[in-house]
């Protein structure tokens, strides 16, 4: 049975990965900006809360910043 991946699930996974790295939302937003992703802390917070979709460019940058796999972001593995 396939699990439907919801934006809220992805946001929770990203939040957990960020907290595991002991980073704050504004630190992630700053690092995303260094990666060429134009994003504010408040917009990033919307991703974590599941109120905004994460775009491919952001996903790629988050994978690098959080030093994780796509599966950890998308599926929480």
HTML snippet that shows the backbone in 3Dmol.js (N, CA, C, O; Angstrom):
<script src="https://3Dmol.org/build/3Dmol-min.js"></script>
<div id="view" style="width:600px;height:400px;position:relative"></div>
<script>
const pdb = `
ATOM      1  N   UNK A   1       0.845  -1.173   0.000  1.00  0.00           N
ATOM      2  CA  UNK A   1       0.000   0.000   0.000  1.00  0.00           C
ATOM      3  C   UNK A   1       0.897   1.245   0.000  1.00  0.00           C
ATOM      4  O   UNK A   1       1.800   1.361   0.828  1.00  0.00           O
ATOM      5  N   UNK A   2       0.650   2.155  -0.914  1.00  0.00           N
ATOM      6  CA  UNK A   2       1.431   3.386  -1.007  1.00  0.00           C
ATOM      7  C   UNK A   2       0.913   4.406  -0.010  1.00  0.00           C
ATOM      8  O   UNK A   2      -0.295   4.577   0.159  1.00  0.00           O
ATOM      9  N   UNK A   3       1.841   5.078   0.645  1.00  0.00           N
ATOM     10  CA  UNK A   3       1.477   6.140   1.574  1.00  0.00           C
ATOM     11  C   UNK A   3       1.423   7.451   0.805  1.00  0.00           C
ATOM     12  O   UNK A   3       2.340   7.768   0.047  1.00  0.00           O
ATOM     13  N   UNK A   4       0.369   8.203   0.995  1.00  0.00           N
ATOM     14  CA  UNK A   4       0.256   9.511   0.367  1.00  0.00           C
ATOM     15  C   UNK A   4       1.083  10.486   1.189  1.00  0.00           C
ATOM     16  O   UNK A   4       0.888  10.623   2.397  1.00  0.00           O
ATOM     17  N   UNK A   5       2.015  11.164   0.513  1.00  0.00           N
ATOM     18  CA  UNK A   5       2.871  12.130   1.188  1.00  0.00           C
ATOM     19  C   UNK A   5       2.173  13.479   1.157  1.00  0.00           C
ATOM     20  O   UNK A   5       1.881  14.013   0.087  1.00  0.00           O
ATOM     21  N   UNK A   6       1.910  14.020   2.324  1.00  0.00           N
ATOM     22  CA  UNK A   6       1.239  15.304   2.441  1.00  0.00           C
ATOM     23  C   UNK A   6       2.249  16.395   2.764  1.00  0.00           C
ATOM     24  O   UNK A   6       3.301  16.125   3.343  1.00  0.00           O
ATOM     25  N   UNK A   7       1.922  17.638   2.385  1.00  0.00           N
ATOM     26  CA  UNK A   7       2.799  18.771   2.667  1.00  0.00           C
ATOM     27  C   UNK A   7       3.097  18.887   4.158  1.00  0.00           C
ATOM     28  O   UNK A   7       4.212  19.233   4.547  1.00  0.00           O
ATOM     29  N   UNK A   8       2.096  18.597   4.996  1.00  0.00           N
ATOM     30  CA  UNK A   8       2.297  18.684   6.443  1.00  0.00           C
ATOM     31  C   UNK A   8       3.321  17.649   6.902  1.00  0.00           C
ATOM     32  O   UNK A   8       4.132  17.927   7.785  1.00  0.00           O
ATOM     33  N   UNK A   9       3.287  16.452   6.304  1.00  0.00           N
ATOM     34  CA  UNK A   9       4.259  15.413   6.651  1.00  0.00           C
ATOM     35  C   UNK A   9       5.667  15.844   6.260  1.00  0.00           C
ATOM     36  O   UNK A   9       6.610  15.666   7.031  1.00  0.00           O
ATOM     37  N   UNK A  10       5.811  16.405   5.071  1.00  0.00           N
ATOM     38  CA  UNK A  10       7.115  16.871   4.605  1.00  0.00           C
ATOM     39  C   UNK A  10       7.609  17.986   5.521  1.00  0.00           C
ATOM     40  O   UNK A  10       8.778  18.000   5.904  1.00  0.00           O
ATOM     41  N   UNK A  11       6.740  18.904   5.869  1.00  0.00           N
ATOM     42  CA  UNK A  11       7.109  19.983   6.775  1.00  0.00           C
ATOM     43  C   UNK A  11       7.581  19.470   8.127  1.00  0.00           C
ATOM     44  O   UNK A  11       8.566  19.964   8.676  1.00  0.00           O
ATOM     45  N   UNK A  12       6.875  18.474   8.664  1.00  0.00           N
ATOM     46  CA  UNK A  12       7.271  17.884   9.948  1.00  0.00           C
ATOM     47  C   UNK A  12       8.634  17.213   9.835  1.00  0.00           C
ATOM     48  O   UNK A  12       9.453  17.300  10.750  1.00  0.00           O
ATOM     49  N   UNK A  13       8.874  16.547   8.718  1.00  0.00           N
ATOM     50  CA  UNK A  13      10.162  15.884   8.505  1.00  0.00           C
ATOM     51  C   UNK A  13      11.289  16.913   8.439  1.00  0.00           C
ATOM     52  O   UNK A  13      12.349  16.722   9.036  1.00  0.00           O
ATOM     53  N   UNK A  14      11.054  17.999   7.716  1.00  0.00           N
ATOM     54  CA  UNK A  14      12.059  19.056   7.597  1.00  0.00           C
ATOM     55  C   UNK A  14      12.330  19.671   8.965  1.00  0.00           C
ATOM     56  O   UNK A  14      13.483  19.897   9.331  1.00  0.00           O
ATOM     57  N   UNK A  15      11.268  19.941   9.719  1.00  0.00           N
ATOM     58  CA  UNK A  15      11.432  20.507  11.060  1.00  0.00           C
ATOM     59  C   UNK A  15      12.272  19.578  11.944  1.00  0.00           C
ATOM     60  O   UNK A  15      13.179  20.031  12.643  1.00  0.00           O
ATOM     61  N   UNK A  16      11.965  18.281  11.910  1.00  0.00           N
ATOM     62  CA  UNK A  16      12.705  17.317  12.726  1.00  0.00           C
ATOM     63  C   UNK A  16      14.183  17.278  12.334  1.00  0.00           C
ATOM     64  O   UNK A  16      15.058  17.223  13.199  1.00  0.00           O
ATOM     65  N   UNK A  17      14.455  17.305  11.042  1.00  0.00           N
ATOM     66  CA  UNK A  17      15.841  17.301  10.574  1.00  0.00           C
ATOM     67  C   UNK A  17      16.565  18.579  10.998  1.00  0.00           C
ATOM     68  O   UNK A  17      17.732  18.531  11.389  1.00  0.00           O
ATOM     69  N   UNK A  18      15.883  19.712  10.922  1.00  0.00           N
ATOM     70  CA  UNK A  18      16.478  20.990  11.339  1.00  0.00           C
ATOM     71  C   UNK A  18      16.801  20.972  12.830  1.00  0.00           C
ATOM     72  O   UNK A  18      17.884  21.384  13.245  1.00  0.00           O
ATOM     73  N   UNK A  19      15.855  20.492  13.628  1.00  0.00           N
ATOM     74  CA  UNK A  19      16.062  20.457  15.080  1.00  0.00           C
ATOM     75  C   UNK A  19      17.193  19.500  15.450  1.00  0.00           C
ATOM     76  O   UNK A  19      17.948  19.747  16.390  1.00  0.00           O
ATOM     77  N   UNK A  20      17.298  18.410  14.701  1.00  0.00           N
ATOM     78  CA  UNK A  20      18.374  17.445  14.939  1.00  0.00           C
ATOM     79  C   UNK A  20      19.738  18.107  14.724  1.00  0.00           C
ATOM     80  O   UNK A  20      20.723  17.730  15.360  1.00  0.00           O
ATOM     81  N   UNK A  21      19.790  19.084  13.833  1.00  0.00           N
ATOM     82  CA  UNK A  21      21.027  19.826  13.547  1.00  0.00           C
ATOM     83  C   UNK A  21      21.194  21.035  14.474  1.00  0.00           C
ATOM     84  O   UNK A  21      22.156  21.792  14.345  1.00  0.00           O
ATOM     85  N   UNK A  22      20.249  21.213  15.410  1.00  0.00           N
ATOM     86  CA  UNK A  22      20.267  22.345  16.340  1.00  0.00           C
ATOM     87  C   UNK A  22      20.344  23.689  15.596  1.00  0.00           C
ATOM     88  O   UNK A  22      21.121  24.573  15.958  1.00  0.00           O
ATOM     89  N   UNK A  23      19.532  23.815  14.565  1.00  0.00           N
ATOM     90  CA  UNK A  23      19.498  25.042  13.778  1.00  0.00           C
ATOM     91  C   UNK A  23      18.153  25.727  13.960  1.00  0.00           C
ATOM     92  O   UNK A  23      17.138  25.074  14.203  1.00  0.00           O
ATOM     93  N   UNK A  24      18.157  27.046  13.840  1.00  0.00           N
ATOM     94  CA  UNK A  24      16.936  27.830  13.911  1.00  0.00           C
ATOM     95  C   UNK A  24      16.419  28.086  12.499  1.00  0.00           C
ATOM     96  O   UNK A  24      17.155  27.969  11.519  1.00  0.00           O
ATOM     97  N   UNK A  25      15.143  28.438  12.417  1.00  0.00           N
ATOM     98  CA  UNK A  25      14.542  28.700  11.113  1.00  0.00           C
ATOM     99  C   UNK A  25      15.265  29.812  10.359  1.00  0.00           C
ATOM    100  O   UNK A  25      15.451  29.720   9.146  1.00  0.00           O
ATOM    101  N   UNK A  26      15.669  30.855  11.069  1.00  0.00           N
ATOM    102  CA  UNK A  26      16.349  31.950  10.373  1.00  0.00           C
ATOM    103  C   UNK A  26      17.714  31.525   9.837  1.00  0.00           C
ATOM    104  O   UNK A  26      18.180  32.059   8.831  1.00  0.00           O
ATOM    105  N   UNK A  27      18.356  30.565  10.507  1.00  0.00           N
ATOM    106  CA  UNK A  27      19.629  30.035  10.004  1.00  0.00           C
ATOM    107  C   UNK A  27      19.417  29.262   8.701  1.00  0.00           C
ATOM    108  O   UNK A  27      20.194  29.391   7.755  1.00  0.00           O
ATOM    109  N   UNK A  28      18.360  28.463   8.670  1.00  0.00           N
ATOM    110  CA  UNK A  28      18.049  27.704   7.458  1.00  0.00           C
ATOM    111  C   UNK A  28      17.715  28.660   6.318  1.00  0.00           C
ATOM    112  O   UNK A  28      18.195  28.488   5.198  1.00  0.00           O
ATOM    113  N   UNK A  29      16.895  29.665   6.603  1.00  0.00           N
ATOM    114  CA  UNK A  29      16.532  30.644   5.573  1.00  0.00           C
ATOM    115  C   UNK A  29      17.776  31.342   5.030  1.00  0.00           C
ATOM    116  O   UNK A  29      17.887  31.553   3.822  1.00  0.00           O
ATOM    117  N   UNK A  30      18.712  31.701   5.909  1.00  0.00           N
ATOM    118  CA  UNK A  30      19.950  32.362   5.476  1.00  0.00           C
ATOM    119  C   UNK A  30      20.780  31.434   4.600  1.00  0.00           C
ATOM    120  O   UNK A  30      21.327  31.861   3.583  1.00  0.00           O
ATOM    121  N   UNK A  31      20.877  30.168   4.988  1.00  0.00           N
ATOM    122  CA  UNK A  31      21.633  29.194   4.192  1.00  0.00           C
ATOM    123  C   UNK A  31      20.954  28.943   2.845  1.00  0.00           C
ATOM    124  O   UNK A  31      21.628  28.772   1.829  1.00  0.00           O
ATOM    125  N   UNK A  32      19.621  28.921   2.842  1.00  0.00           N
ATOM    126  CA  UNK A  32      18.897  28.767   1.577  1.00  0.00           C
ATOM    127  C   UNK A  32      19.210  29.943   0.653  1.00  0.00           C
ATOM    128  O   UNK A  32      19.399  29.759  -0.549  1.00  0.00           O
ATOM    129  N   UNK A  33      19.264  31.133   1.209  1.00  0.00           N
ATOM    130  CA  UNK A  33      19.586  32.313   0.402  1.00  0.00           C
ATOM    131  C   UNK A  33      20.988  32.197  -0.179  1.00  0.00           C
ATOM    132  O   UNK A  33      21.215  32.579  -1.327  1.00  0.00           O
ATOM    133  N   UNK A  34      21.933  31.675   0.601  1.00  0.00           N
ATOM    134  CA  UNK A  34      23.292  31.461   0.089  1.00  0.00           C
ATOM    135  C   UNK A  34      23.321  30.425  -1.036  1.00  0.00           C
ATOM    136  O   UNK A  34      24.212  30.438  -1.885  1.00  0.00           O
ATOM    137  N   UNK A  35      22.336  29.534  -1.026  1.00  0.00           N
ATOM    138  CA  UNK A  35      22.209  28.514  -2.076  1.00  0.00           C
ATOM    139  C   UNK A  35      21.456  29.058  -3.301  1.00  0.00           C
ATOM    140  O   UNK A  35      21.243  28.337  -4.275  1.00  0.00           O
ATOM    141  N   UNK A  36      21.064  30.315  -3.242  1.00  0.00           N
ATOM    142  CA  UNK A  36      20.364  30.921  -4.371  1.00  0.00           C
ATOM    143  C   UNK A  36      18.855  30.831  -4.307  1.00  0.00           C
ATOM    144  O   UNK A  36      18.170  31.098  -5.294  1.00  0.00           O
ATOM    145  N   UNK A  37      18.330  30.453  -3.140  1.00  0.00           N
ATOM    146  CA  UNK A  37      16.887  30.349  -2.948  1.00  0.00           C
ATOM    147  C   UNK A  37      16.418  31.615  -2.231  1.00  0.00           C
ATOM    148  O   UNK A  37      16.795  31.859  -1.085  1.00  0.00           O
ATOM    149  N   UNK A  38      15.601  32.411  -2.902  1.00  0.00           N
ATOM    150  CA  UNK A  38      15.107  33.660  -2.312  1.00  0.00           C
ATOM    151  C   UNK A  38      13.916  33.339  -1.414  1.00  0.00           C
ATOM    152  O   UNK A  38      12.797  33.147  -1.889  1.00  0.00           O
ATOM    153  N   UNK A  39      14.178  33.286  -0.106  1.00  0.00           N
ATOM    154  CA  UNK A  39      13.145  32.886   0.846  1.00  0.00           C
ATOM    155  C   UNK A  39      13.364  33.633   2.163  1.00  0.00           C
ATOM    156  O   UNK A  39      14.501  33.886   2.562  1.00  0.00           O
ATOM    157  N   UNK A  40      12.278  33.976   2.821  1.00  0.00           N
ATOM    158  CA  UNK A  40      12.359  34.619   4.141  1.00  0.00           C
ATOM    159  C   UNK A  40      12.138  33.559   5.218  1.00  0.00           C
ATOM    160  O   UNK A  40      11.739  32.432   4.922  1.00  0.00           O
ATOM    161  N   UNK A  41      12.400  33.932   6.465  1.00  0.00           N
ATOM    162  CA  UNK A  41      12.159  33.008   7.560  1.00  0.00           C
ATOM    163  C   UNK A  41      10.683  32.664   7.657  1.00  0.00           C
ATOM    164  O   UNK A  41      10.324  31.515   7.910  1.00  0.00           O
ATOM    165  N   UNK A  42       9.827  33.661   7.456  1.00  0.00           N
ATOM    166  CA  UNK A  42       8.389  33.409   7.578  1.00  0.00           C
ATOM    167  C   UNK A  42       7.888  32.478   6.471  1.00  0.00           C
ATOM    168  O   UNK A  42       7.004  31.656   6.709  1.00  0.00           O
ATOM    169  N   UNK A  43       8.436  32.598   5.288  1.00  0.00           N
ATOM    170  CA  UNK A  43       8.054  31.691   4.202  1.00  0.00           C
ATOM    171  C   UNK A  43       8.561  30.289   4.492  1.00  0.00           C
ATOM    172  O   UNK A  43       7.862  29.302   4.262  1.00  0.00           O
ATOM    173  N   UNK A  44       9.784  30.212   4.999  1.00  0.00           N
ATOM    174  CA  UNK A  44      10.328  28.902   5.376  1.00  0.00           C
ATOM    175  C   UNK A  44       9.452  28.259   6.467  1.00  0.00           C
ATOM    176  O   UNK A  44       9.192  27.056   6.430  1.00  0.00           O
ATOM    177  N   UNK A  45       9.006  29.063   7.428  1.00  0.00           N
ATOM    178  CA  UNK A  45       8.146  28.552   8.504  1.00  0.00           C
ATOM    179  C   UNK A  45       6.860  27.958   7.931  1.00  0.00           C
ATOM    180  O   UNK A  45       6.344  26.972   8.459  1.00  0.00           O
ATOM    181  N   UNK A  46       6.343  28.549   6.860  1.00  0.00           N
ATOM    182  CA  UNK A  46       5.133  28.020   6.216  1.00  0.00           C
ATOM    183  C   UNK A  46       5.386  26.647   5.621  1.00  0.00           C
ATOM    184  O   UNK A  46       4.489  25.803   5.606  1.00  0.00           O
ATOM    185  N   UNK A  47       6.599  26.412   5.130  1.00  0.00           N
ATOM    186  CA  UNK A  47       6.951  25.080   4.616  1.00  0.00           C
ATOM    187  C   UNK A  47       6.913  24.072   5.759  1.00  0.00           C
ATOM    188  O   UNK A  47       6.314  23.004   5.633  1.00  0.00           O
ATOM    189  N   UNK A  48       7.552  24.415   6.873  1.00  0.00           N
ATOM    190  CA  UNK A  48       7.584  23.497   8.020  1.00  0.00           C
ATOM    191  C   UNK A  48       6.188  23.208   8.566  1.00  0.00           C
ATOM    192  O   UNK A  48       5.922  22.100   9.034  1.00  0.00           O
ATOM    193  N   UNK A  49       5.306  24.183   8.511  1.00  0.00           N
ATOM    194  CA  UNK A  49       3.950  23.979   9.041  1.00  0.00           C
ATOM    195  C   UNK A  49       3.025  23.306   8.021  1.00  0.00           C
ATOM    196  O   UNK A  49       1.887  22.965   8.346  1.00  0.00           O
ATOM    197  N   UNK A  50       3.511  23.117   6.793  1.00  0.00           N
ATOM    198  CA  UNK A  50       2.705  22.470   5.764  1.00  0.00           C
ATOM    199  C   UNK A  50       1.734  23.402   5.078  1.00  0.00           C
ATOM    200  O   UNK A  50       0.834  22.952   4.369  1.00  0.00           O
ATOM    201  N   UNK A  51       1.906  24.703   5.282  1.00  0.00           N
ATOM    202  CA  UNK A  51       1.022  25.690   4.662  1.00  0.00           C
ATOM    203  C   UNK A  51       1.535  26.197   3.323  1.00  0.00           C
ATOM    204  O   UNK A  51       0.895  27.033   2.685  1.00  0.00           O
ATOM    205  N   UNK A  52       2.685  25.694   2.897  1.00  0.00           N
ATOM    206  CA  UNK A  52       3.252  26.063   1.604  1.00  0.00           C
ATOM    207  C   UNK A  52       4.010  24.865   1.056  1.00  0.00           C
ATOM    208  O   UNK A  52       4.717  24.175   1.791  1.00  0.00           O
ATOM    209  N   UNK A  53       3.859  24.626  -0.230  1.00  0.00           N
ATOM    210  CA  UNK A  53       4.604  23.555  -0.879  1.00  0.00           C
ATOM    211  C   UNK A  53       6.079  23.900  -0.920  1.00  0.00           C
ATOM    212  O   UNK A  53       6.453  25.071  -0.995  1.00  0.00           O
ATOM    213  N   UNK A  54       6.908  22.879  -0.871  1.00  0.00           N
ATOM    214  CA  UNK A  54       8.338  23.074  -1.051  1.00  0.00           C
ATOM    215  C   UNK A  54       8.628  22.866  -2.541  1.00  0.00           C
ATOM    216  O   UNK A  54       8.205  21.870  -3.128  1.00  0.00           O
ATOM    217  N   UNK A  55       9.343  23.799  -3.136  1.00  0.00           N
ATOM    218  CA  UNK A  55       9.674  23.723  -4.559  1.00  0.00           C
ATOM    219  C   UNK A  55      10.938  22.894  -4.749  1.00  0.00           C
ATOM    220  O   UNK A  55      11.726  22.731  -3.818  1.00  0.00           O
ATOM    221  N   UNK A  56      11.128  22.372  -5.952  1.00  0.00           N
ATOM    222  CA  UNK A  56      12.254  21.492  -6.246  1.00  0.00           C
ATOM    223  C   UNK A  56      13.589  22.139  -5.889  1.00  0.00           C
ATOM    224  O   UNK A  56      14.439  21.495  -5.274  1.00  0.00           O
ATOM    225  N   UNK A  57      13.782  23.393  -6.262  1.00  0.00           N
ATOM    226  CA  UNK A  57      15.039  24.092  -5.961  1.00  0.00           C
ATOM    227  C   UNK A  57      15.273  24.158  -4.453  1.00  0.00           C
ATOM    228  O   UNK A  57      16.404  24.011  -3.988  1.00  0.00           O
ATOM    229  N   UNK A  58      14.204  24.380  -3.695  1.00  0.00           N
ATOM    230  CA  UNK A  58      14.309  24.440  -2.237  1.00  0.00           C
ATOM    231  C   UNK A  58      14.632  23.060  -1.664  1.00  0.00           C
ATOM    232  O   UNK A  58      15.441  22.932  -0.744  1.00  0.00           O
ATOM    233  N   UNK A  59      13.999  22.048  -2.212  1.00  0.00           N
ATOM    234  CA  UNK A  59      14.213  20.674  -1.760  1.00  0.00           C
ATOM    235  C   UNK A  59      15.670  20.260  -1.958  1.00  0.00           C
ATOM    236  O   UNK A  59      16.280  19.662  -1.071  1.00  0.00           O
ATOM    237  N   UNK A  60      16.214  20.578  -3.113  1.00  0.00           N
ATOM    238  CA  UNK A  60      17.614  20.250  -3.410  1.00  0.00           C
ATOM    239  C   UNK A  60      18.545  20.960  -2.423  1.00  0.00           C
ATOM    240  O   UNK A  60      19.481  20.354  -1.901  1.00  0.00           O
ATOM    241  N   UNK A  61      18.284  22.238  -2.172  1.00  0.00           N
ATOM    242  CA  UNK A  61      19.118  23.015  -1.247  1.00  0.00           C
ATOM    243  C   UNK A  61      18.958  22.496   0.183  1.00  0.00           C
ATOM    244  O   UNK A  61      19.948  22.389   0.907  1.00  0.00           O
ATOM    245  N   UNK A  62      17.751  22.177   0.598  1.00  0.00           N
ATOM    246  CA  UNK A  62      17.528  21.661   1.951  1.00  0.00           C
ATOM    247  C   UNK A  62      18.260  20.341   2.168  1.00  0.00           C
ATOM    248  O   UNK A  62      18.802  20.094   3.245  1.00  0.00           O
ATOM    249  N   UNK A  63      18.273  19.503   1.148  1.00  0.00           N
ATOM    250  CA  UNK A  63      18.996  18.232   1.240  1.00  0.00           C
ATOM    251  C   UNK A  63      20.468  18.484   1.542  1.00  0.00           C
ATOM    252  O   UNK A  63      21.065  17.804   2.376  1.00  0.00           O
ATOM    253  N   UNK A  64      21.051  19.474   0.853  1.00  0.00           N
ATOM    254  CA  UNK A  64      22.464  19.805   1.080  1.00  0.00           C
ATOM    255  C   UNK A  64      22.667  20.427   2.463  1.00  0.00           C
ATOM    256  O   UNK A  64      23.577  20.034   3.192  1.00  0.00           O
ATOM    257  N   UNK A  65      21.831  21.384   2.821  1.00  0.00           N
ATOM    258  CA  UNK A  65      21.973  22.099   4.088  1.00  0.00           C
ATOM    259  C   UNK A  65      21.807  21.161   5.284  1.00  0.00           C
ATOM    260  O   UNK A  65      22.573  21.227   6.246  1.00  0.00           O
ATOM    261  N   UNK A  66      20.814  20.301   5.215  1.00  0.00           N
ATOM    262  CA  UNK A  66      20.524  19.393   6.319  1.00  0.00           C
ATOM    263  C   UNK A  66      21.343  18.103   6.263  1.00  0.00           C
ATOM    264  O   UNK A  66      21.285  17.277   7.174  1.00  0.00           O
ATOM    265  N   UNK A  67      22.109  17.945   5.176  1.00  0.00           N
ATOM    266  CA  UNK A  67      22.958  16.765   4.999  1.00  0.00           C
ATOM    267  C   UNK A  67      22.153  15.483   5.212  1.00  0.00           C
ATOM    268  O   UNK A  67      22.478  14.650   6.059  1.00  0.00           O
ATOM    269  N   UNK A  68      21.096  15.356   4.414  1.00  0.00           N
ATOM    270  CA  UNK A  68      20.189  14.223   4.560  1.00  0.00           C
ATOM    271  C   UNK A  68      19.831  13.673   3.185  1.00  0.00           C
ATOM    272  O   UNK A  68      20.326  14.153   2.165  1.00  0.00           O
ATOM    273  N   UNK A  69      18.984  12.682   3.169  1.00  0.00           N
ATOM    274  CA  UNK A  69      18.526  12.097   1.908  1.00  0.00           C
ATOM    275  C   UNK A  69      17.140  12.645   1.566  1.00  0.00           C
ATOM    276  O   UNK A  69      16.447  13.209   2.412  1.00  0.00           O
ATOM    277  N   UNK A  70      16.759  12.463   0.305  1.00  0.00           N
ATOM    278  CA  UNK A  70      15.401  12.872  -0.095  1.00  0.00           C
ATOM    279  C   UNK A  70      14.367  12.028   0.655  1.00  0.00           C
ATOM    280  O   UNK A  70      13.292  12.524   0.993  1.00  0.00           O
ATOM    281  N   UNK A  71      14.680  10.780   0.911  1.00  0.00           N
ATOM    282  CA  UNK A  71      13.742   9.926   1.636  1.00  0.00           C
ATOM    283  C   UNK A  71      13.489  10.456   3.036  1.00  0.00           C
ATOM    284  O   UNK A  71      12.362  10.396   3.528  1.00  0.00           O
ATOM    285  N   UNK A  72      14.539  10.982   3.689  1.00  0.00           N
ATOM    286  CA  UNK A  72      14.347  11.528   5.030  1.00  0.00           C
ATOM    287  C   UNK A  72      13.419  12.743   4.993  1.00  0.00           C
ATOM    288  O   UNK A  72      12.615  12.941   5.905  1.00  0.00           O
ATOM    289  N   UNK A  73      13.530  13.543   3.952  1.00  0.00           N
ATOM    290  CA  UNK A  73      12.657  14.723   3.825  1.00  0.00           C
ATOM    291  C   UNK A  73      11.240  14.311   3.443  1.00  0.00           C
ATOM    292  O   UNK A  73      10.268  14.762   4.050  1.00  0.00           O
ATOM    293  N   UNK A  74      11.132  13.464   2.448  1.00  0.00           N
ATOM    294  CA  UNK A  74       9.806  13.133   1.908  1.00  0.00           C
ATOM    295  C   UNK A  74       9.056  12.084   2.729  1.00  0.00           C
ATOM    296  O   UNK A  74       7.833  12.151   2.854  1.00  0.00           O
ATOM    297  N   UNK A  75       9.783  11.120   3.285  1.00  0.00           N
ATOM    298  CA  UNK A  75       9.121  10.019   3.957  1.00  0.00           C
ATOM    299  C   UNK A  75       9.443   9.924   5.435  1.00  0.00           C
ATOM    300  O   UNK A  75       8.851   9.110   6.144  1.00  0.00           O
ATOM    301  N   UNK A  76      10.370  10.737   5.912  1.00  0.00           N
ATOM    302  CA  UNK A  76      10.732  10.705   7.330  1.00  0.00           C
ATOM    303  C   UNK A  76      11.581   9.518   7.721  1.00  0.00           C
ATOM    304  O   UNK A  76      11.653   9.161   8.897  1.00  0.00           O
ATOM    305  N   UNK A  77      12.229   8.897   6.738  1.00  0.00           N
ATOM    306  CA  UNK A  77      13.065   7.720   7.032  1.00  0.00           C
ATOM    307  C   UNK A  77      14.459   8.116   7.428  1.00  0.00           C
ATOM    308  O   UNK A  77      15.290   7.252   7.708  1.00  0.00           O
TER     309      UNK A  77
END
`;
const viewer = $3Dmol.createViewer("view");
viewer.addModel(pdb, "pdb");
viewer.setStyle({}, {cartoon: {color: "spectrum"}});
viewer.zoomTo();
viewer.render();
</script>
